[in-house]
Amino acid sequence: MGLPWYRVHAVVLNDPGRLLSIHIMHTALVAGWVGSMALYDLVIFDPSNPVIDL
């Protein structure tokens, strides 16, 4: 099932292009997750139901 994690890290650290591409892919993954959670929060948001009654 692929390489162990320490072998993958050694391969990635020795190849700057691959390291950069993995950072970009990770950033895209996190940004996609944040965007989907923001859309989910907008879908379930109900302005007539306040969280804090002042």
NUPABA-465677 format. One line per 5 residues: number of its first residue (from 1); their letters; for each residue y, z, x of N, C-alpha, C, O, CB. Coordinates in steps of 0.1 Angstrom, whole numbers, plus 2048, in hexadecimal, padded with zeros to 3 digits. Glycine has a CB too. Layout:
NUM> a> Y,Z,X,Y,Z,X,Y,Z,X,Y,Z,X,Y,Z,X | ...
This chain:
1> mglpw> 7F4,800,808,800,800,800,80D,800,809,815,809,807,800,80C,7F7 | 80E,7F6,811,81A,7F6,819,81A,7FF,825,80F,805,829,826,7F9,811 | 825,800,82C,826,809,837,82A,817,833,831,819,829,831,803,841 | 826,821,83C,82B,82E,839,83A,82F,83B,840,826,842,824,838,843 | 841,839,835,84F,839,835,855,839,843,860,833,845,854,846,82D
6> yrvha> 84F,840,84D,855,841,85A,854,833,861,85D,831,86A,84E,84B,862 | 84A,82B,85E,84A,81E,864,854,815,85E,85A,80D,865,83C,817,862 | 856,816,851,861,80E,84A,86E,812,850,877,809,852,860,810,83B | 871,81F,852,87E,823,857,880,81D,865,88B,819,869,87F,832,857 | 876,81D,86D,877,818,87B,87A,809,87B,882,804,883,86A,81B,883
11> vvlnd> 873,802,872,876,7F3,870,884,7F1,86C,88B,7E8,871,86C,7ED,867 | 889,7F8,862,896,7F6,85D,8A1,7FA,867,8AB,7F3,869,898,7FF,850 | 89F,805,86E,8A9,809,878,8AA,800,884,8B5,7FF,88A,8A6,817,87D | 8A0,7F8,887,8A0,7EF,892,8A5,7E2,88F,8A6,7D9,897,892,7EE,898 | 8A9,7DF,882,8AE,7D2,87E,8BB,7D4,876,8BA,7D8,86A,8A3,7CB,875
16> pgrll> 8C6,7D2,87C,8D3,7D5,876,8D5,7CD,869,8DB,7D2,85F,8DE,7D2,87F | 8D1,7C0,869,8D2,7B8,85D,8CB,7BE,851,8CF,7BE,846,8CE,7AA,85F | 8BE,7C3,854,8B6,7C8,849,8BC,7D6,844,8BC,7D9,839,8A8,7CA,84E | 8C2,7DD,84E,8C8,7EA,84B,8D4,7E8,841,8D5,7EF,837,8CC,7F2,857 | 8DC,7DE,844,8E7,7DB,83C,8E3,7D6,82E,8E9,7DA,824,8F0,7D0,843
21> sihim> 8D9,7CE,82E,8D4,7C9,821,8CE,7D4,818,8D0,7D4,80C,8CA,7BE,822 | 8C8,7DE,81E,8C2,7E9,817,8CD,7F2,812,8CC,7F7,806,8B8,7F1,820 | 8D8,7F4,819,8E3,7FC,815,8EA,7F5,809,8EE,7FB,7FF,8ED,7FE,820 | 8EB,7E8,80A,8F2,7E0,7FF,8E9,7E1,7F2,8EE,7E3,7E7,8F4,7D1,803 | 8DC,7DF,7F4,8D3,7E0,7E8,8D3,7EE,7E2,8D3,7F0,7D6,8C4,7DD,7EC
26> htalv> 8D4,7F9,7EA,8D4,806,7E5,8E1,808,7DE,8E1,80F,7D3,8D3,810,7F1 | 8EC,803,7E3,8F9,804,7DC,8F9,7FE,7CE,8FE,803,7C5,905,7FF,7E5 | 8F3,7F2,7CE,8F1,7EA,7C1,8E9,7F2,7B7,8EC,7F2,7AC,8EC,7DC,7C4 | 8DE,7F8,7BC,8D5,800,7B4,8DD,80C,7AE,8DC,80E,7A2,8C9,805,7BB | 8E4,813,7B6,8EC,81F,7B1,8F7,81A,7A7,8F9,821,79D,8F2,827,7BD
31> agwvg> 8FE,810,7AB,909,80B,7A2,903,806,795,909,808,78A,910,7FF,7A9 | 8F7,800,795,8F1,7FC,788,8ED,807,780,8EF,807,774,8E5,7F3,78B | 8E8,812,786,8E4,81E,77F,8F0,825,779,8F0,829,76D,8DC,828,788 | 8FB,826,780,907,82C,77B,90D,824,770,911,82A,766,912,82D,787 | 90D,817,771,912,80E,766,90A,810,75A,90F,810,74F,912,800,76B
36> smaly> 8FD,810,75B,8F4,812,74F,8F6,81F,749,8F6,820,73C,8E5,80F,753 | 8F8,82A,751,8FA,837,74B,908,837,744,909,83E,73A,8F9,842,756 | 912,830,74A,91F,830,743,91E,829,736,924,82D,72C,929,829,74C | 917,81E,735,915,817,729,90E,81F,71F,911,81F,713,90E,809,72B | 904,826,723,8FC,82F,71A,905,83A,714,905,83D,708,8F0,835,722
41> dlvif> 90E,840,71D,917,84A,718,921,844,70E,924,84B,704,91E,850,724 | 925,838,710,92E,832,707,927,82F,6F9,92E,830,6EF,934,825,70C | 91B,82C,6FA,913,829,6ED,911,836,6E5,913,835,6D9,906,823,6F1 | 90E,841,6EB,90C,84D,6E4,918,856,6E1,918,860,6DA,902,856,6EB | 924,851,6E7,930,859,6E5,935,858,6D7,936,84E,6D1,93B,853,6EE
46> dpsnp> 938,864,6D1,93E,865,6C3,94B,86C,6C4,94B,879,6C5,933,86C,6BA | 956,865,6C2,963,86C,6C3,966,876,6B8,96E,87F,6B9,96E,862,6C4 | 95E,875,6AD,961,87E,6A2,959,88C,6A4,95B,895,69C,95C,878,695 | 952,88D,6AF,94A,899,6B2,94F,89E,6BF,949,89B,6CA,93B,896,6B2 | 95A,8A6,6BF,95F,8AB,6CC,956,8B5,6D3,94F,8BD,6CC,96D,8B1,6CA
51> vidl> 956,8B5,6E0,94E,8BE,6E7,955,8CC,6E7,94E,8D6,6E6,94C,8B9,6F6 | 962,8CC,6E9,969,8D9,6EA,973,8D9,6DE,97C,8D0,6DD,970,8DB,6F8 | 973,8E3,6D6,97D,8E4,6CB,988,8ED,6D0,987,8F8,6D4,976,8EB,6BE | 994,8E6,6D1,9A0,8ED,6D7,9A8,8F3,6CC,9B2,8F9,6CE,9A8,8E4,6E0
